[in-house]
């Protein structure tokens, strides 16, 4: 199975994604904009690669966060929006089968991003394509 590398912008945290009106949860513009951008980047990448993960395939997702500053953040607070957006982009059929693994949180003032490496569970160390 292919190993895939994808780089996306830093997503907003769950705390910045939604507001509530009565009992209804509504996605904020910042979250909708991120979703569109991430979906677009994923589709472009898939177009170049010509591959998506088969349905019901367990996929490990290794993530390195490169933050724009040293403010205290919870990187795990961004995973849901990322996984949902990449699913909408078509890399995998159901994010239920993605096993997220945050490797590190680093500083890059000039190029904040999330670098992600996807591979089928159990195939670590066999190289990365992309």
Backbone atoms as SQL, in Angstrom:
CREATE TABLE atoms (id INTEGER PRIMARY KEY, chain TEXT, resi INTEGER, resn TEXT, atom TEXT, x REAL, y REAL, z REAL);
INSERT INTO atoms VALUES
  (1, 'A', 1, 'UNK', 'N', 0.837, -1.184, 0.000),
  (2, 'A', 1, 'UNK', 'CA', 0.000, 0.000, 0.000),
  (3, 'A', 1, 'UNK', 'C', 0.881, 1.246, 0.000),
  (4, 'A', 2, 'UNK', 'N', 0.365, 2.289, -0.561),
  (5, 'A', 2, 'UNK', 'CA', 1.124, 3.531, -0.666),
  (6, 'A', 2, 'UNK', 'C', 1.180, 4.265, 0.666),
  (7, 'A', 3, 'UNK', 'N', 2.309, 4.929, 0.863),
  (8, 'A', 3, 'UNK', 'CA', 2.472, 5.850, 1.973),
  (9, 'A', 3, 'UNK', 'C', 2.315, 7.238, 1.386),
  (10, 'A', 4, 'UNK', 'N', 1.572, 8.078, 2.048),
  (11, 'A', 4, 'UNK', 'CA', 1.199, 9.368, 1.483),
  (12, 'A', 4, 'UNK', 'C', 1.610, 10.494, 2.421),
  (13, 'A', 5, 'UNK', 'N', 2.159, 11.553, 1.839),
  (14, 'A', 5, 'UNK', 'CA', 2.537, 12.739, 2.620),
  (15, 'A', 5, 'UNK', 'C', 1.639, 13.889, 2.178),
  (16, 'A', 6, 'UNK', 'N', 1.081, 14.594, 3.139),
  (17, 'A', 6, 'UNK', 'CA', 0.192, 15.710, 2.856),
  (18, 'A', 6, 'UNK', 'C', 0.537, 16.844, 3.813),
  (19, 'A', 7, 'UNK', 'N', 0.619, 18.058, 3.290),
  (20, 'A', 7, 'UNK', 'CA', 0.870, 19.233, 4.124),
  (21, 'A', 7, 'UNK', 'C', -0.338, 20.153, 4.017),
  (22, 'A', 8, 'UNK', 'N', -0.843, 20.569, 5.172),
  (23, 'A', 8, 'UNK', 'CA', -2.025, 21.429, 5.213),
  (24, 'A', 8, 'UNK', 'C', -1.775, 22.595, 6.167),
  (25, 'A', 9, 'UNK', 'N', -2.596, 23.638, 6.093),
  (26, 'A', 9, 'UNK', 'CA', -2.469, 24.740, 7.056),
  (27, 'A', 9, 'UNK', 'C', -2.840, 24.287, 8.466),
  (28, 'A', 10, 'UNK', 'N', -2.452, 25.072, 9.450),
  (29, 'A', 10, 'UNK', 'CA', -2.836, 24.798, 10.837),
  (30, 'A', 10, 'UNK', 'C', -4.355, 24.972, 10.951),
  (31, 'A', 11, 'UNK', 'N', -5.063, 23.947, 11.404),
  (32, 'A', 11, 'UNK', 'CA', -6.519, 24.088, 11.547),
  (33, 'A', 11, 'UNK', 'C', -6.887, 24.852, 12.819),
  (34, 'A', 12, 'UNK', 'N', -8.065, 25.442, 12.818),
  (35, 'A', 12, 'UNK', 'CA', -8.537, 26.052, 14.065),
  (36, 'A', 12, 'UNK', 'C', -8.859, 24.954, 15.081),
  (37, 'A', 13, 'UNK', 'N', -8.725, 25.268, 16.347),
  (38, 'A', 13, 'UNK', 'CA', -9.065, 24.284, 17.380),
  (39, 'A', 13, 'UNK', 'C', -10.588, 24.171, 17.484),
  (40, 'A', 14, 'UNK', 'N', -11.023, 23.130, 18.123),
  (41, 'A', 14, 'UNK', 'CA', -12.461, 22.915, 18.327),
  (42, 'A', 14, 'UNK', 'C', -13.082, 24.136, 19.002),
  (43, 'A', 15, 'UNK', 'N', -12.336, 24.766, 19.913),
  (44, 'A', 15, 'UNK', 'CA', -12.836, 25.942, 20.632),
  (45, 'A', 15, 'UNK', 'C', -13.144, 27.108, 19.693),
  (46, 'A', 16, 'UNK', 'N', -12.506, 27.139, 18.511),
  (47, 'A', 16, 'UNK', 'CA', -12.699, 28.217, 17.555),
  (48, 'A', 16, 'UNK', 'C', -13.506, 27.796, 16.330),
  (49, 'A', 17, 'UNK', 'N', -14.063, 26.597, 16.349),
  (50, 'A', 17, 'UNK', 'CA', -14.780, 26.062, 15.183),
  (51, 'A', 17, 'UNK', 'C', -16.290, 26.261, 15.226),
  (52, 'A', 18, 'UNK', 'N', -16.862, 26.339, 16.418),
  (53, 'A', 18, 'UNK', 'CA', -18.317, 26.300, 16.529),
  (54, 'A', 18, 'UNK', 'C', -18.841, 27.363, 17.479),
  (55, 'A', 19, 'UNK', 'N', -20.083, 27.717, 17.245),
  (56, 'A', 19, 'UNK', 'CA', -20.834, 28.470, 18.239),
  (57, 'A', 19, 'UNK', 'C', -22.187, 27.794, 18.360),
  (58, 'A', 20, 'UNK', 'N', -22.884, 28.117, 19.410),
  (59, 'A', 20, 'UNK', 'CA', -24.160, 27.459, 19.680),
  (60, 'A', 20, 'UNK', 'C', -25.288, 28.468, 19.663),
  (61, 'A', 21, 'UNK', 'N', -26.360, 28.073, 19.007),
  (62, 'A', 21, 'UNK', 'CA', -27.573, 28.874, 18.972),
  (63, 'A', 21, 'UNK', 'C', -28.677, 27.953, 19.477),
  (64, 'A', 22, 'UNK', 'N', -29.066, 28.165, 20.716),
  (65, 'A', 22, 'UNK', 'CA', -29.995, 27.229, 21.345),
  (66, 'A', 22, 'UNK', 'C', -29.279, 25.895, 21.506),
  (67, 'A', 23, 'UNK', 'N', -29.894, 24.824, 21.022),
  (68, 'A', 23, 'UNK', 'CA', -29.290, 23.498, 21.086),
  (69, 'A', 23, 'UNK', 'C', -28.527, 23.135, 19.814),
  (70, 'A', 24, 'UNK', 'N', -28.447, 24.069, 18.890),
  (71, 'A', 24, 'UNK', 'CA', -27.843, 23.778, 17.588),
  (72, 'A', 24, 'UNK', 'C', -26.376, 24.240, 17.551),
  (73, 'A', 25, 'UNK', 'N', -25.494, 23.345, 17.106),
  (74, 'A', 25, 'UNK', 'CA', -24.075, 23.671, 16.946),
  (75, 'A', 25, 'UNK', 'C', -23.846, 24.148, 15.516),
  (76, 'A', 26, 'UNK', 'N', -23.254, 25.335, 15.369),
  (77, 'A', 26, 'UNK', 'CA', -23.058, 25.937, 14.057),
  (78, 'A', 26, 'UNK', 'C', -21.569, 26.164, 13.826),
  (79, 'A', 27, 'UNK', 'N', -21.098, 25.761, 12.648),
  (80, 'A', 27, 'UNK', 'CA', -19.687, 25.902, 12.304),
  (81, 'A', 27, 'UNK', 'C', -19.371, 27.352, 11.947),
  (82, 'A', 28, 'UNK', 'N', -18.316, 27.894, 12.545),
  (83, 'A', 28, 'UNK', 'CA', -17.890, 29.265, 12.267),
  (84, 'A', 28, 'UNK', 'C', -17.220, 29.360, 10.898),
  (85, 'A', 29, 'UNK', 'N', -17.154, 30.577, 10.380),
  (86, 'A', 29, 'UNK', 'CA', -16.549, 30.830, 9.066),
  (87, 'A', 29, 'UNK', 'C', -15.107, 30.326, 9.008),
  (88, 'A', 30, 'UNK', 'N', -14.358, 30.535, 10.069),
  (89, 'A', 30, 'UNK', 'CA', -12.957, 30.102, 10.126),
  (90, 'A', 30, 'UNK', 'C', -12.850, 28.587, 9.895),
  (91, 'A', 31, 'UNK', 'N', -13.738, 27.816, 10.488),
  (92, 'A', 31, 'UNK', 'CA', -13.735, 26.361, 10.316),
  (93, 'A', 31, 'UNK', 'C', -14.178, 25.973, 8.904),
  (94, 'A', 32, 'UNK', 'N', -15.202, 26.652, 8.383),
  (95, 'A', 32, 'UNK', 'CA', -15.667, 26.362, 7.015),
  (96, 'A', 32, 'UNK', 'C', -14.592, 26.668, 5.988),
  (97, 'A', 33, 'UNK', 'N', -13.871, 27.779, 6.188),
  (98, 'A', 33, 'UNK', 'CA', -12.793, 28.156, 5.275),
  (99, 'A', 33, 'UNK', 'C', -11.666, 27.130, 5.315),
  (100, 'A', 34, 'UNK', 'N', -11.309, 26.694, 6.523),
  (101, 'A', 34, 'UNK', 'CA', -10.265, 25.669, 6.637),
  (102, 'A', 34, 'UNK', 'C', -10.696, 24.391, 5.928),
  (103, 'A', 35, 'UNK', 'N', -11.931, 23.971, 6.165),
  (104, 'A', 35, 'UNK', 'CA', -12.455, 22.753, 5.542),
  (105, 'A', 35, 'UNK', 'C', -12.328, 22.807, 4.018),
  (106, 'A', 36, 'UNK', 'N', -12.737, 23.915, 3.432),
  (107, 'A', 36, 'UNK', 'CA', -12.671, 24.080, 1.973),
  (108, 'A', 36, 'UNK', 'C', -11.229, 24.000, 1.480),
  (109, 'A', 37, 'UNK', 'N', -10.331, 24.705, 2.166),
  (110, 'A', 37, 'UNK', 'CA', -8.924, 24.710, 1.763),
  (111, 'A', 37, 'UNK', 'C', -8.303, 23.321, 1.880),
  (112, 'A', 38, 'UNK', 'N', -8.551, 22.657, 2.987),
  (113, 'A', 38, 'UNK', 'CA', -7.996, 21.324, 3.220),
  (114, 'A', 38, 'UNK', 'C', -8.561, 20.309, 2.213),
  (115, 'A', 39, 'UNK', 'N', -9.851, 20.393, 1.955),
  (116, 'A', 39, 'UNK', 'CA', -10.490, 19.514, 0.971),
  (117, 'A', 39, 'UNK', 'C', -9.872, 19.738, -0.409),
  (118, 'A', 40, 'UNK', 'N', -9.672, 21.005, -0.781),
  (119, 'A', 40, 'UNK', 'CA', -9.069, 21.351, -2.078),
  (120, 'A', 40, 'UNK', 'C', -7.644, 20.798, -2.184),
  (121, 'A', 41, 'UNK', 'N', -6.829, 21.013, -1.147),
  (122, 'A', 41, 'UNK', 'CA', -5.455, 20.515, -1.148),
  (123, 'A', 41, 'UNK', 'C', -5.418, 18.992, -1.252),
  (124, 'A', 42, 'UNK', 'N', -6.322, 18.330, -0.535),
  (125, 'A', 42, 'UNK', 'CA', -6.380, 16.868, -0.568),
  (126, 'A', 42, 'UNK', 'C', -6.745, 16.376, -1.966),
  (127, 'A', 43, 'UNK', 'N', -7.748, 16.979, -2.587),
  (128, 'A', 43, 'UNK', 'CA', -8.155, 16.577, -3.940),
  (129, 'A', 43, 'UNK', 'C', -7.036, 16.801, -4.949),
  (130, 'A', 44, 'UNK', 'N', -6.336, 17.936, -4.828),
  (131, 'A', 44, 'UNK', 'CA', -5.206, 18.208, -5.726),
  (132, 'A', 44, 'UNK', 'C', -4.126, 17.153, -5.564),
  (133, 'A', 45, 'UNK', 'N', -3.834, 16.809, -4.320),
  (134, 'A', 45, 'UNK', 'CA', -2.796, 15.826, -4.047),
  (135, 'A', 45, 'UNK', 'C', -3.185, 14.449, -4.598),
  (136, 'A', 46, 'UNK', 'N', -4.427, 14.070, -4.378),
  (137, 'A', 46, 'UNK', 'CA', -4.908, 12.782, -4.888),
  (138, 'A', 46, 'UNK', 'C', -4.819, 12.753, -6.412),
  (139, 'A', 47, 'UNK', 'N', -5.148, 13.884, -7.053),
  (140, 'A', 47, 'UNK', 'CA', -5.058, 13.973, -8.503),
  (141, 'A', 47, 'UNK', 'C', -3.642, 13.718, -9.005),
  (142, 'A', 48, 'UNK', 'N', -2.654, 14.257, -8.308),
  (143, 'A', 48, 'UNK', 'CA', -1.252, 14.041, -8.682),
  (144, 'A', 48, 'UNK', 'C', -0.819, 12.611, -8.399),
  (145, 'A', 49, 'UNK', 'N', -1.259, 12.091, -7.264),
  (146, 'A', 49, 'UNK', 'CA', -0.838, 10.761, -6.828),
  (147, 'A', 49, 'UNK', 'C', -1.622, 9.652, -7.524),
  (148, 'A', 50, 'UNK', 'N', -2.915, 9.929, -7.765),
  (149, 'A', 50, 'UNK', 'CA', -3.769, 8.919, -8.404),
  (150, 'A', 50, 'UNK', 'C', -4.071, 7.732, -7.509),
  (151, 'A', 51, 'UNK', 'N', -4.220, 7.982, -6.207),
  (152, 'A', 51, 'UNK', 'CA', -4.444, 6.877, -5.271),
  (153, 'A', 51, 'UNK', 'C', -5.256, 7.363, -4.079),
  (154, 'A', 52, 'UNK', 'N', -6.158, 6.537, -3.603),
  (155, 'A', 52, 'UNK', 'CA', -6.853, 6.755, -2.330),
  (156, 'A', 52, 'UNK', 'C', -6.805, 5.438, -1.561),
  (157, 'A', 53, 'UNK', 'N', -6.972, 5.517, -0.247),
  (158, 'A', 53, 'UNK', 'CA', -6.962, 4.287, 0.549),
  (159, 'A', 53, 'UNK', 'C', -8.275, 3.540, 0.374),
  (160, 'A', 54, 'UNK', 'N', -8.204, 2.223, 0.198),
  (161, 'A', 54, 'UNK', 'CA', -9.428, 1.424, 0.055),
  (162, 'A', 54, 'UNK', 'C', -10.304, 1.541, 1.304),
  (163, 'A', 55, 'UNK', 'N', -11.591, 1.351, 1.100),
  (164, 'A', 55, 'UNK', 'CA', -12.554, 1.422, 2.193),
  (165, 'A', 55, 'UNK', 'C', -12.201, 0.429, 3.296),
  (166, 'A', 56, 'UNK', 'N', -12.437, 0.824, 4.530),
  (167, 'A', 56, 'UNK', 'CA', -12.227, 0.016, 5.730),
  (168, 'A', 56, 'UNK', 'C', -10.770, -0.411, 5.934),
  (169, 'A', 57, 'UNK', 'N', -9.834, 0.368, 5.398),
  (170, 'A', 57, 'UNK', 'CA', -8.412, 0.117, 5.614),
  (171, 'A', 57, 'UNK', 'C', -7.942, 0.964, 6.784),
  (172, 'A', 58, 'UNK', 'N', -7.349, 0.338, 7.798),
  (173, 'A', 58, 'UNK', 'CA', -6.818, 1.103, 8.926),
  (174, 'A', 58, 'UNK', 'C', -5.563, 1.823, 8.480),
  (175, 'A', 59, 'UNK', 'N', -5.560, 3.138, 8.705),
  (176, 'A', 59, 'UNK', 'CA', -4.473, 3.987, 8.250),
  (177, 'A', 59, 'UNK', 'C', -3.904, 4.753, 9.444),
  (178, 'A', 60, 'UNK', 'N', -2.581, 4.673, 9.621),
  (179, 'A', 60, 'UNK', 'CA', -1.903, 5.473, 10.639),
  (180, 'A', 60, 'UNK', 'C', -1.624, 6.849, 10.057),
  (181, 'A', 61, 'UNK', 'N', -1.850, 7.877, 10.859),
  (182, 'A', 61, 'UNK', 'CA', -1.585, 9.249, 10.422),
  (183, 'A', 61, 'UNK', 'C', -0.624, 9.884, 11.419),
  (184, 'A', 62, 'UNK', 'N', 0.618, 10.079, 10.984),
  (185, 'A', 62, 'UNK', 'CA', 1.643, 10.708, 11.812),
  (186, 'A', 62, 'UNK', 'C', 1.642, 12.199, 11.502),
  (187, 'A', 63, 'UNK', 'N', 1.609, 13.037, 12.551),
  (188, 'A', 63, 'UNK', 'CA', 1.483, 14.483, 12.353),
  (189, 'A', 63, 'UNK', 'C', 2.568, 15.252, 13.097),
  (190, 'A', 64, 'UNK', 'N', 3.106, 16.250, 12.389),
  (191, 'A', 64, 'UNK', 'CA', 4.031, 17.206, 12.967),
  (192, 'A', 64, 'UNK', 'C', 3.410, 18.576, 12.795),
  (193, 'A', 65, 'UNK', 'N', 3.177, 19.266, 13.903),
  (194, 'A', 65, 'UNK', 'CA', 2.597, 20.604, 13.883),
  (195, 'A', 65, 'UNK', 'C', 3.722, 21.624, 13.932),
  (196, 'A', 66, 'UNK', 'N', 3.723, 22.556, 12.986),
  (197, 'A', 66, 'UNK', 'CA', 4.679, 23.659, 12.959),
  (198, 'A', 66, 'UNK', 'C', 3.877, 24.934, 13.210),
  (199, 'A', 67, 'UNK', 'N', 3.929, 25.421, 14.451),
  (200, 'A', 67, 'UNK', 'CA', 3.111, 26.539, 14.883),
  (201, 'A', 67, 'UNK', 'C', 3.767, 27.882, 14.558),
  (202, 'A', 68, 'UNK', 'N', 2.954, 28.941, 14.409),
  (203, 'A', 68, 'UNK', 'CA', 3.484, 30.254, 14.045),
  (204, 'A', 68, 'UNK', 'C', 4.101, 31.031, 15.214),
  (205, 'A', 69, 'UNK', 'N', 3.822, 30.583, 16.437),
  (206, 'A', 69, 'UNK', 'CA', 4.334, 31.289, 17.613),
  (207, 'A', 69, 'UNK', 'C', 4.387, 30.316, 18.781),
  (208, 'A', 70, 'UNK', 'N', 4.794, 30.813, 19.931),
  (209, 'A', 70, 'UNK', 'CA', 4.973, 29.947, 21.105),
  (210, 'A', 70, 'UNK', 'C', 3.774, 29.936, 22.051),
  (211, 'A', 71, 'UNK', 'N', 2.637, 30.483, 21.585),
  (212, 'A', 71, 'UNK', 'CA', 1.431, 30.439, 22.422),
  (213, 'A', 71, 'UNK', 'C', 1.102, 28.998, 22.787),
  (214, 'A', 72, 'UNK', 'N', 0.575, 28.818, 23.971),
  (215, 'A', 72, 'UNK', 'CA', 0.194, 27.478, 24.424),
  (216, 'A', 72, 'UNK', 'C', -1.051, 27.027, 23.673),
  (217, 'A', 73, 'UNK', 'N', -0.980, 25.842, 23.052),
  (218, 'A', 73, 'UNK', 'CA', -2.108, 25.288, 22.292),
  (219, 'A', 73, 'UNK', 'C', -2.221, 23.795, 22.559),
  (220, 'A', 74, 'UNK', 'N', -3.401, 23.272, 22.360),
  (221, 'A', 74, 'UNK', 'CA', -3.617, 21.833, 22.411),
  (222, 'A', 74, 'UNK', 'C', -3.756, 21.333, 20.974),
  (223, 'A', 75, 'UNK', 'N', -2.704, 20.754, 20.433),
  (224, 'A', 75, 'UNK', 'CA', -2.723, 20.306, 19.039),
  (225, 'A', 75, 'UNK', 'C', -3.799, 19.245, 18.803),
  (226, 'A', 76, 'UNK', 'N', -4.082, 18.443, 19.818),
  (227, 'A', 76, 'UNK', 'CA', -5.093, 17.389, 19.653),
  (228, 'A', 76, 'UNK', 'C', -6.504, 17.962, 19.498),
  (229, 'A', 77, 'UNK', 'N', -6.661, 19.232, 19.815),
  (230, 'A', 77, 'UNK', 'CA', -7.955, 19.907, 19.673),
  (231, 'A', 77, 'UNK', 'C', -8.308, 20.201, 18.218),
  (232, 'A', 78, 'UNK', 'N', -7.416, 19.891, 17.295),
  (233, 'A', 78, 'UNK', 'CA', -7.618, 20.198, 15.879),
  (234, 'A', 78, 'UNK', 'C', -7.882, 18.946, 15.040),
  (235, 'A', 79, 'UNK', 'N', -7.737, 17.799, 15.637),
  (236, 'A', 79, 'UNK', 'CA', -7.758, 16.547, 14.863),
  (237, 'A', 79, 'UNK', 'C', -9.095, 16.293, 14.180),
  (238, 'A', 80, 'UNK', 'N', -10.198, 16.503, 14.850),
  (239, 'A', 80, 'UNK', 'CA', -11.503, 16.184, 14.254),
  (240, 'A', 80, 'UNK', 'C', -11.731, 16.930, 12.949),
  (241, 'A', 81, 'UNK', 'N', -11.526, 18.232, 12.964),
  (242, 'A', 81, 'UNK', 'CA', -11.745, 19.022, 11.752),
  (243, 'A', 81, 'UNK', 'C', -10.803, 18.582, 10.630),
  (244, 'A', 82, 'UNK', 'N', -9.536, 18.297, 10.974),
  (245, 'A', 82, 'UNK', 'CA', -8.572, 17.831, 9.958),
  (246, 'A', 82, 'UNK', 'C', -9.016, 16.521, 9.324),
  (247, 'A', 83, 'UNK', 'N', -9.322, 15.545, 10.158),
  (248, 'A', 83, 'UNK', 'CA', -9.684, 14.219, 9.644),
  (249, 'A', 83, 'UNK', 'C', -10.959, 14.279, 8.808),
  (250, 'A', 84, 'UNK', 'N', -11.952, 15.045, 9.261),
  (251, 'A', 84, 'UNK', 'CA', -13.193, 15.205, 8.501),
  (252, 'A', 84, 'UNK', 'C', -12.938, 15.878, 7.154),
  (253, 'A', 85, 'UNK', 'N', -12.090, 16.897, 7.137),
  (254, 'A', 85, 'UNK', 'CA', -11.807, 17.642, 5.903),
  (255, 'A', 85, 'UNK', 'C', -11.059, 16.781, 4.890),
  (256, 'A', 86, 'UNK', 'N', -10.121, 15.981, 5.369),
  (257, 'A', 86, 'UNK', 'CA', -9.363, 15.109, 4.470),
  (258, 'A', 86, 'UNK', 'C', -10.266, 14.001, 3.936),
  (259, 'A', 87, 'UNK', 'N', -11.185, 13.535, 4.771),
  (260, 'A', 87, 'UNK', 'CA', -12.176, 12.551, 4.305),
  (261, 'A', 87, 'UNK', 'C', -13.023, 13.154, 3.189),
  (262, 'A', 88, 'UNK', 'N', -13.483, 14.402, 3.371),
  (263, 'A', 88, 'UNK', 'CA', -14.270, 15.070, 2.329),
  (264, 'A', 88, 'UNK', 'C', -13.456, 15.236, 1.049),
  (265, 'A', 89, 'UNK', 'N', -12.139, 15.400, 1.206),
  (266, 'A', 89, 'UNK', 'CA', -11.249, 15.497, 0.051),
  (267, 'A', 89, 'UNK', 'C', -11.063, 14.170, -0.665),
  (268, 'A', 90, 'UNK', 'N', -11.419, 13.075, 0.008),
  (269, 'A', 90, 'UNK', 'CA', -11.428, 11.772, -0.648),
  (270, 'A', 90, 'UNK', 'C', -10.231, 10.872, -0.434),
  (271, 'A', 91, 'UNK', 'N', -9.307, 11.225, 0.475),
  (272, 'A', 91, 'UNK', 'CA', -8.135, 10.370, 0.674),
  (273, 'A', 91, 'UNK', 'C', -8.511, 9.022, 1.269),
  (274, 'A', 92, 'UNK', 'N', -9.510, 9.012, 2.118),
  (275, 'A', 92, 'UNK', 'CA', -10.035, 7.777, 2.700),
  (276, 'A', 92, 'UNK', 'C', -11.547, 7.919, 2.788),
  (277, 'A', 93, 'UNK', 'N', -12.230, 6.786, 2.877),
  (278, 'A', 93, 'UNK', 'CA', -13.694, 6.776, 2.842),
  (279, 'A', 93, 'UNK', 'C', -14.319, 7.133, 4.191),
  (280, 'A', 94, 'UNK', 'N', -13.632, 6.803, 5.289),
  (281, 'A', 94, 'UNK', 'CA', -14.224, 6.993, 6.606),
  (282, 'A', 94, 'UNK', 'C', -13.105, 7.249, 7.615),
  (283, 'A', 95, 'UNK', 'N', -13.108, 8.416, 8.248),
  (284, 'A', 95, 'UNK', 'CA', -12.028, 8.725, 9.189),
  (285, 'A', 95, 'UNK', 'C', -12.084, 7.873, 10.450),
  (286, 'A', 96, 'UNK', 'N', -13.091, 7.049, 10.560),
  (287, 'A', 96, 'UNK', 'CA', -13.164, 6.098, 11.665),
  (288, 'A', 96, 'UNK', 'C', -11.956, 5.159, 11.649),
  (289, 'A', 97, 'UNK', 'N', -11.397, 4.912, 10.466),
  (290, 'A', 97, 'UNK', 'CA', -10.296, 3.973, 10.310),
  (291, 'A', 97, 'UNK', 'C', -8.923, 4.646, 10.345),
  (292, 'A', 98, 'UNK', 'N', -8.889, 5.953, 10.633),
  (293, 'A', 98, 'UNK', 'CA', -7.623, 6.675, 10.717),
  (294, 'A', 98, 'UNK', 'C', -7.183, 6.736, 12.180),
  (295, 'A', 99, 'UNK', 'N', -5.953, 6.356, 12.425),
  (296, 'A', 99, 'UNK', 'CA', -5.385, 6.338, 13.766),
  (297, 'A', 99, 'UNK', 'C', -4.404, 7.511, 13.884),
  (298, 'A', 100, 'UNK', 'N', -4.846, 8.677, 14.423),
  (299, 'A', 100, 'UNK', 'CA', -3.973, 9.855, 14.488),
  (300, 'A', 100, 'UNK', 'C', -2.880, 9.720, 15.549),
  (301, 'A', 101, 'UNK', 'N', -1.676, 10.160, 15.175),
  (302, 'A', 101, 'UNK', 'CA', -0.526, 10.095, 16.084),
  (303, 'A', 101, 'UNK', 'C', 0.283, 11.385, 15.972),
  (304, 'A', 102, 'UNK', 'N', 0.176, 12.236, 16.963),
  (305, 'A', 102, 'UNK', 'CA', 0.930, 13.483, 16.961),
  (306, 'A', 102, 'UNK', 'C', 2.363, 13.166, 17.388),
  (307, 'A', 103, 'UNK', 'N', 3.299, 13.492, 16.510),
  (308, 'A', 103, 'UNK', 'CA', 4.699, 13.191, 16.762),
  (309, 'A', 103, 'UNK', 'C', 5.417, 14.322, 17.489),
  (310, 'A', 104, 'UNK', 'N', 5.068, 15.568, 17.112),
  (311, 'A', 104, 'UNK', 'CA', 5.745, 16.698, 17.752),
  (312, 'A', 104, 'UNK', 'C', 4.997, 17.989, 17.438),
  (313, 'A', 105, 'UNK', 'N', 5.239, 19.005, 18.252),
  (314, 'A', 105, 'UNK', 'CA', 4.733, 20.349, 18.017),
  (315, 'A', 105, 'UNK', 'C', 5.957, 21.255, 18.034),
  (316, 'A', 106, 'UNK', 'N', 6.198, 21.927, 16.904),
  (317, 'A', 106, 'UNK', 'CA', 7.417, 22.705, 16.710),
  (318, 'A', 106, 'UNK', 'C', 7.071, 24.137, 16.319),
  (319, 'A', 107, 'UNK', 'N', 8.071, 24.973, 16.222),
  (320, 'A', 107, 'UNK', 'CA', 7.888, 26.375, 15.862),
  (321, 'A', 107, 'UNK', 'C', 8.409, 26.609, 14.448),
  (322, 'A', 108, 'UNK', 'N', 7.607, 27.262, 13.613),
  (323, 'A', 108, 'UNK', 'CA', 8.050, 27.747, 12.303),
  (324, 'A', 108, 'UNK', 'C', 7.258, 29.019, 12.022),
  (325, 'A', 109, 'UNK', 'N', 7.823, 30.139, 12.392),
  (326, 'A', 109, 'UNK', 'CA', 7.131, 31.422, 12.258),
  (327, 'A', 109, 'UNK', 'C', 6.825, 31.762, 10.806),
  (328, 'A', 110, 'UNK', 'N', 7.684, 31.337, 9.895),
  (329, 'A', 110, 'UNK', 'CA', 7.540, 31.696, 8.481),
  (330, 'A', 110, 'UNK', 'C', 6.607, 30.782, 7.697),
  (331, 'A', 111, 'UNK', 'N', 6.439, 29.554, 8.150),
  (332, 'A', 111, 'UNK', 'CA', 5.635, 28.592, 7.392),
  (333, 'A', 111, 'UNK', 'C', 4.863, 27.659, 8.328),
  (334, 'A', 112, 'UNK', 'N', 3.870, 28.182, 9.068),
  (335, 'A', 112, 'UNK', 'CA', 3.090, 27.311, 9.952),
  (336, 'A', 112, 'UNK', 'C', 2.298, 26.306, 9.114),
  (337, 'A', 113, 'UNK', 'N', 2.217, 25.055, 9.618),
  (338, 'A', 113, 'UNK', 'CA', 1.585, 23.992, 8.838),
  (339, 'A', 113, 'UNK', 'C', 1.476, 22.729, 9.677),
  (340, 'A', 114, 'UNK', 'N', 0.782, 21.746, 9.106),
  (341, 'A', 114, 'UNK', 'CA', 0.777, 20.400, 9.664),
  (342, 'A', 114, 'UNK', 'C', 1.304, 19.491, 8.562),
  (343, 'A', 115, 'UNK', 'N', 2.366, 18.776, 8.853),
  (344, 'A', 115, 'UNK', 'CA', 2.872, 17.774, 7.921),
  (345, 'A', 115, 'UNK', 'C', 2.332, 16.435, 8.388),
  (346, 'A', 116, 'UNK', 'N', 1.721, 15.731, 7.447),
  (347, 'A', 116, 'UNK', 'CA', 1.062, 14.468, 7.773),
  (348, 'A', 116, 'UNK', 'C', 1.601, 13.360, 6.886),
  (349, 'A', 117, 'UNK', 'N', 1.845, 12.203, 7.490),
  (350, 'A', 117, 'UNK', 'CA', 2.268, 11.027, 6.753),
  (351, 'A', 117, 'UNK', 'C', 1.261, 9.927, 7.055),
  (352, 'A', 118, 'UNK', 'N', 0.676, 9.412, 6.012),
  (353, 'A', 118, 'UNK', 'CA', -0.317, 8.348, 6.144),
  (354, 'A', 118, 'UNK', 'C', 0.287, 7.047, 5.643),
  (355, 'A', 119, 'UNK', 'N', 0.010, 5.962, 6.351),
  (356, 'A', 119, 'UNK', 'CA', 0.416, 4.640, 5.881),
  (357, 'A', 119, 'UNK', 'C', -0.518, 3.606, 6.485),
  (358, 'A', 120, 'UNK', 'N', -0.627, 2.500, 5.806),
  (359, 'A', 120, 'UNK', 'CA', -1.481, 1.429, 6.300),
  (360, 'A', 120, 'UNK', 'C', -0.872, 0.887, 7.582),
  (361, 'A', 121, 'UNK', 'N', -1.703, 0.664, 8.595),
  (362, 'A', 121, 'UNK', 'CA', -1.251, 0.147, 9.880),
  (363, 'A', 121, 'UNK', 'C', -0.347, -1.067, 9.687),
  (364, 'A', 122, 'UNK', 'N', 0.768, -1.069, 10.397),
  (365, 'A', 122, 'UNK', 'CA', 1.661, -2.212, 10.361),
  (366, 'A', 122, 'UNK', 'C', 2.707, -2.166, 9.261),
  (367, 'A', 123, 'UNK', 'N', 2.719, -1.103, 8.467),
  (368, 'A', 123, 'UNK', 'CA', 3.697, -1.005, 7.380),
  (369, 'A', 123, 'UNK', 'C', 4.726, 0.090, 7.634),
  (370, 'A', 124, 'UNK', 'N', 4.973, 0.434, 8.908),
  (371, 'A', 124, 'UNK', 'CA', 5.931, 1.479, 9.252),
  (372, 'A', 124, 'UNK', 'C', 7.313, 1.127, 8.712),
  (373, 'A', 125, 'UNK', 'N', 8.024, 2.177, 8.333),
  (374, 'A', 125, 'UNK', 'CA', 9.404, 1.995, 7.920),
  (375, 'A', 125, 'UNK', 'C', 9.617, 1.483, 6.520),
  (376, 'A', 126, 'UNK', 'N', 8.598, 1.467, 5.701),
  (377, 'A', 126, 'UNK', 'CA', 8.748, 0.968, 4.326),
  (378, 'A', 126, 'UNK', 'C', 8.814, 2.102, 3.323),
  (379, 'A', 127, 'UNK', 'N', 9.101, 3.326, 3.762),
  (380, 'A', 127, 'UNK', 'CA', 9.242, 4.452, 2.851),
  (381, 'A', 127, 'UNK', 'C', 7.950, 5.230, 2.655),
  (382, 'A', 128, 'UNK', 'N', 8.105, 6.454, 2.197),
  (383, 'A', 128, 'UNK', 'CA', 6.953, 7.343, 1.994),
  (384, 'A', 128, 'UNK', 'C', 6.980, 7.863, 0.582),
  (385, 'A', 129, 'UNK', 'N', 5.859, 7.810, -0.086),
  (386, 'A', 129, 'UNK', 'CA', 5.737, 8.337, -1.441),
  (387, 'A', 129, 'UNK', 'C', 5.035, 9.670, -1.399),
  (388, 'A', 130, 'UNK', 'N', 5.360, 10.539, -2.334),
  (389, 'A', 130, 'UNK', 'CA', 4.624, 11.800, -2.422),
  (390, 'A', 130, 'UNK', 'C', 5.474, 13.003, -2.310);
